[in-house]
Amino acid sequence: MTALVLTCTHYFGDYRYLVSVLRDWGLDDSALKLHRAMTIHPDADLYRALYWASVIIFFYCVLPAACIKWVFRDKFSDYGTSFQGALKYYRLYIGMLIVMVPLVIYFSATDSFLKMYPFYKVAPGDSLFPKFFIWEIFYFMQFVALEFFFRGFILHGTKHRFGFYAIFFMTVPYCMIHFGKPMPETIAAIIAGVVLGYMSLKSRNIWMGVFVHCSVAFMMDISALIRQGVFIGQDDSM
């Protein structure tokens, strides 16, 4: 299931692959409409970002959830979705955020960072509302899906066989989904995978990991927007 989910997100995460599939099925009109929406529509940038997030949410959540429900016949709470004990290690999570703040500020000045973030590009002087906020909602939802898949489904699904080493089993594919991003972020994903995996294993839930991911992602997007001068003229446009 893990291999299937990662394969589907890799291919379908690019809308051009879906366009090619629709054409292979003889659905040329649908393929053309999708292509136009993602390329020449005034909101094409937003549509591409929302499409990517929706693919992540669907495959990271729906397929593993179906496997848990109808194949394993387990409870979702056994895979980290329970809120019980979610605040048990909150001090460590806060410490992680404190460490991340100066790192985000530093790396946000690099060209590779600014080319990557935010995924939904905002032109300098453009209003952030409502499009950027719509994107952030979907962005946060895909982090819930990501934590459920890696720190929930994979980690808690393998801990009975691998025990503590399930953390490292989960960290390998988690690191690999960061390939293509700036190298420091990919290296950091190894550390984050181990730490968040350990916390999820001990607390038996994914929610503080969701909190950390959303907080860091928001800091990264805001830092990138500041560096790109997007907030210049915001008061006049909003």
ZASE-329915 format. One line per field, with one value per residue (C-alpha): x, y, z. Coordinates in nm, 2 decimals, always signed. Example, Ala and Ser with C-alpha at 12.3 -4.5 7.8 and 13.67 -1.06 7.14 Angstrom:
2
east <- [+1.23,+1.37]
north <- [-0.45,-0.11]
up <- [+0.78,+0.71]
// end
This chain:
238
east <- [+0.00,+0.28,+0.45,+0.11,+0.04,+0.39,+0.36,+0.02,+0.12,+0.44,+0.26,-0.09,+0.07,+0.16,-0.16,+0.01,+0.01,-0.37,-0.41,-0.22,-0.44,-0.76,-0.63,-0.54,-0.90,-1.04,-1.16,-1.00,-1.25,-1.19,-0.81,-0.83,-1.04,-0.80,-0.50,-0.65,-0.75,-0.39,-0.21,-0.41,-0.69,-0.63,-0.62,-0.40,-0.13,-0.39,-0.55,-0.22,-0.14,-0.48,-0.47,-0.13,-0.26,-0.58,-0.39,-0.18,-0.48,-0.66,-0.39,-0.23,-0.57,-0.82,-0.63,-0.46,-0.79,-0.96,-0.69,-0.72,-1.10,-1.16,-0.84,-0.68,-1.02,-0.85,-0.95,-0.82,-0.72,-0.46,-0.29,-0.24,-0.56,-0.67,-0.62,-0.54,-0.18,-0.14,+0.02,+0.24,+0.56,+0.46,+0.79,+0.99,+0.77,+0.80,+1.18,+1.17,+0.99,+1.24,+1.52,+1.35,+1.28,+1.64,+1.70,+1.39,+1.50,+1.85,+1.76,+1.47,+1.74,+1.87,+1.77,+1.67,+1.43,+1.27,+1.23,+1.05,+0.83,+0.55,+0.41,+0.13,+0.31,+0.19,+0.30,+0.44,+0.15,-0.12,-0.38,-0.34,-0.71,-0.88,-0.66,-0.35,-0.56,-0.75,-0.42,-0.29,-0.60,-0.54,-0.17,-0.24,-0.49,-0.22,+0.01,-0.26,-0.27,+0.11,+0.13,-0.15,+0.03,+0.39,+0.36,+0.03,-0.03,+0.33,+0.48,+0.20,+0.12,+0.47,+0.56,+0.42,+0.67,+0.97,+0.92,+1.14,+1.30,+0.97,+1.08,+1.37,+1.15,+0.92,+1.19,+1.33,+1.03,+0.96,+1.31,+1.27,+0.95,+1.17,+1.39,+1.39,+1.36,+1.67,+1.93,+1.93,+1.55,+1.59,+1.87,+1.64,+1.36,+1.57,+1.61,+1.25,+1.13,+1.32,+1.22,+0.85,+0.84,+0.97,+0.72,+0.43,+0.54,+0.56,+0.25,+0.05,-0.08,+0.01,-0.13,+0.17,+0.35,+0.07,+0.11,+0.48,+0.46,+0.18,+0.37,+0.70,+0.53,+0.35,+0.68,+0.85,+0.58,+0.56,+0.94,+0.95,+0.68,+0.86,+1.19,+1.00,+0.85,+0.49,+0.38,+0.48,+0.15,-0.06,-0.23,-0.35,-0.47,-0.66]
north <- [+0.00,+0.24,+0.17,+0.22,+0.55,+0.69,+0.59,+0.75,+1.08,+1.09,+1.06,+1.21,+1.49,+1.64,+1.74,+1.68,+1.31,+1.32,+1.51,+1.23,+0.96,+1.14,+1.16,+0.79,+0.71,+0.92,+1.20,+1.47,+1.74,+1.68,+1.67,+2.00,+2.17,+2.05,+2.17,+2.51,+2.55,+2.47,+2.69,+2.98,+3.04,+3.36,+3.15,+2.87,+2.91,+2.86,+2.56,+2.38,+2.43,+2.31,+2.02,+1.90,+1.94,+1.75,+1.46,+1.44,+1.45,+1.19,+0.93,+0.98,+0.95,+0.76,+0.46,+0.40,+0.46,+0.21,-0.04,+0.01,-0.01,-0.30,-0.50,-0.47,-0.41,-0.20,+0.12,+0.45,+0.55,+0.27,+0.47,+0.79,+0.98,+0.99,+1.32,+1.14,+1.22,+1.48,+1.73,+1.49,+1.61,+1.97,+2.11,+1.92,+2.04,+2.40,+2.35,+2.23,+2.54,+2.76,+2.59,+2.62,+3.00,+3.12,+2.84,+2.94,+3.31,+3.22,+2.99,+3.21,+3.44,+3.17,+3.15,+2.78,+2.86,+3.15,+2.95,+2.68,+2.87,+2.94,+2.68,+2.92,+3.23,+3.58,+3.88,+4.18,+4.41,+4.15,+4.09,+3.78,+3.75,+3.52,+3.31,+3.28,+3.19,+2.93,+2.78,+2.78,+2.59,+2.32,+2.32,+2.26,+1.98,+1.80,+1.81,+1.64,+1.38,+1.35,+1.30,+1.04,+0.85,+0.85,+0.89,+0.71,+0.45,+0.35,+0.39,+0.25,-0.01,-0.16,-0.10,-0.44,-0.62,-0.37,-0.20,+0.11,+0.05,+0.13,+0.49,+0.44,+0.22,+0.52,+0.78,+0.64,+0.71,+1.03,+1.16,+1.06,+1.26,+1.57,+1.49,+1.80,+2.04,+2.24,+1.99,+2.14,+2.08,+1.72,+1.66,+1.82,+1.59,+1.29,+1.45,+1.55,+1.21,+1.04,+1.30,+1.32,+0.94,+0.89,+1.14,+0.98,+0.63,+0.74,+0.95,+0.73,+1.02,+1.24,+1.58,+1.76,+1.66,+1.82,+2.14,+2.16,+2.10,+2.36,+2.61,+2.57,+2.57,+2.89,+3.05,+2.94,+3.08,+3.42,+3.45,+3.38,+3.64,+3.90,+3.83,+3.86,+4.19,+4.07,+4.27,+4.60,+4.78,+4.52,+4.78,+4.96,+4.65,+4.49]
up <- [+0.00,+0.08,-0.25,-0.44,-0.26,-0.33,-0.69,-0.74,-0.57,-0.78,-1.11,-1.05,-0.85,-1.20,-1.37,-1.71,-1.63,-1.57,-1.90,-2.08,-1.91,-2.02,-2.37,-2.37,-2.26,-2.55,-2.32,-2.53,-2.43,-2.06,-2.11,-2.30,-2.03,-1.76,-1.96,-2.01,-1.65,-1.54,-1.80,-1.94,-1.68,-1.48,-1.16,-1.32,-1.05,-0.78,-0.96,-1.00,-0.63,-0.52,-0.76,-0.61,-0.25,-0.34,-0.49,-0.17,+0.06,-0.14,-0.18,+0.17,+0.34,+0.14,+0.03,+0.37,+0.55,+0.32,+0.40,+0.77,+0.76,+0.52,+0.50,+0.85,+1.01,+1.28,+1.46,+1.32,+1.67,+1.66,+1.38,+1.57,+1.51,+1.88,+2.05,+2.38,+2.49,+2.20,+2.44,+2.62,+2.46,+2.38,+2.52,+2.27,+1.99,+2.10,+2.12,+1.76,+1.65,+1.83,+1.65,+1.32,+1.33,+1.27,+1.02,+0.82,+0.83,+0.71,+0.43,+0.31,+0.16,-0.07,-0.44,-0.42,-0.13,-0.30,-0.62,-0.43,-0.18,-0.15,-0.39,-0.48,-0.61,-0.52,-0.72,-0.53,-0.44,-0.50,-0.24,-0.03,+0.03,-0.06,-0.29,-0.07,+0.23,+0.04,-0.06,+0.30,+0.41,+0.15,+0.24,+0.60,+0.51,+0.31,+0.62,+0.81,+0.54,+0.53,+0.91,+0.89,+0.62,+0.75,+1.13,+1.14,+0.88,+0.81,+1.16,+1.37,+1.11,+1.13,+1.50,+1.60,+1.38,+1.39,+1.72,+1.76,+1.42,+1.26,+1.29,+1.05,+0.82,+0.79,+0.76,+0.44,+0.21,+0.41,+0.32,-0.04,-0.10,-0.04,-0.33,-0.57,-0.28,-0.15,-0.01,+0.35,+0.37,+0.25,+0.51,+0.78,+0.67,+0.79,+1.14,+1.15,+1.04,+1.32,+1.59,+1.48,+1.44,+1.79,+1.94,+1.75,+1.87,+2.23,+2.24,+2.00,+1.80,+1.50,+1.61,+1.75,+1.43,+1.23,+1.45,+1.39,+1.02,+0.97,+1.18,+1.00,+0.66,+0.74,+0.86,+0.54,+0.32,+0.50,+0.50,+0.13,+0.07,+0.27,+0.08,-0.25,-0.16,-0.18,+0.12,-0.04,-0.11,+0.07,+0.29,-0.02,-0.20,+0.08]
// end
